[in-house]
Amino acid sequence: MAQRAMRLKRVFRLTNTRIRVGVGVLLATLFVIQCNNSGALDKSQLVSDFGGQKIGRTPADLAADIEKLAKTDHVALLKMGLERYATSVQDYTCLFVKQERISGSMRPEQHIKAKFRERPFSVAMEWVKNVPLGDRVIYVEGRHNGMMLIRPKGIWKNILGTVARDPTSKQVMANTLRPVTQFGFRRSLENLLGVYELAEGRSEAVNTFEGYKQIGDEKVLVLVRMLPARDDYPAKKTVVYLSVDRLVPLGVEGYDWDDRLFCRYFFKDVKFNVGLTDRDFTPEANGMKPLK
């Protein structure tokens, strides 16, 4: 018994080393408790959520990262924009400005008030300058048997009322380069990316960053893509004006292999997430008669 008591005494005898270890364990425990109570382990003040990625950078550093991608990797930058758009935008209104060269002739610049919603894909347009054959258009994916609804301009709206047309029919495409089914930021980003990736796979694109410009109150990155003559490339030169704030293409210009401008699209006065509903894409809400 005496020997056992001596062994226990040695085990529990306080030494300097044991005291330091004990104090260290106590302080570490108190630190963990304090962090859990304050939430310090849950979220760092240095981490910002950007485009679905956790990046421990300041806003100025993030801007520098975006500029670096503009200089070195347009594909990665556009993918970042597409990801950010998909997680943050439900709808928007804007003034859509377009000008296109059709059948060798440059058409007058059109100004169109547009409403757009992602789900379901919905577009409502009202022409306010240089009206084509119709001055109002509605297209909602999955409705009206896939047709778009058109209000003919002038006196024809009273004679014909609202008419339905296939958005990719020969008659419609004789007056536009892009059907209404390709309208909007998401499908523009997807189309741009498709060509970028095709050209990248062939090592044929020459991509450059041309600095910054302004569209309305929006600061934009100017991206330029040059391609060789091929049937599956849409343009020799494409200029993309990418919003610094939301990374969406607020403007796109295309030049053919004779260096002529053949298309120009700009989005102005964009207001995101305004709460558009099904009713906003009905004939009644857009000054059109119900389809007969």
Secondary structure, 3 states (H helix, E strand, C coil): CHHHHHHHHHHCCCCHHHHHHHHHHHHHHHHHHHHHHHCCCCCCCCCEEECCEEECCCHHHHHHHHHHHHHHCHHHHHHHHHHHHHHHCCEEEEEEEEEEEECCEECCCEEEEEEEECCCCEEEEEEEECCCCEEEEEEECCCHHHCEEEEECCCHHHHHCCEEECCCCHHHHCCCCCCHHHCCHHHHHHHHHHHHHHHHHHCCCEEEEEEEEEECCEEEEEEEEECCCCCCCCCCEEEEEEECCCCCEEEEEEECCCCCEEEEEEEEEEEECCCCCHHHHCCHHHCCCCCC
